Amino acid sequence: MHTRCPLCRRSVPDDAQHWCRCGQVMDSRCYDAHREWCAVSGSDAWIGALEY
């Protein structure tokens, strides 16, 4: 099943999906960018809270 990355809206196939602890699924480049402001474990978590 393909899903869309919540950050860049690109289609992400199953084999390229990266799941974050916050429940978001995204491609690897967006996952790396999202890590610092993840609502669950990022150092700038307040930004991640606004992403929802």
Buried (B, 14 or more C-beta within 10 A) or exposed (E): EEBEBBBEEBEBEEEBBBEBEBEBBBBEBBBEEBBEBBBEEBEEBEBBBEEE
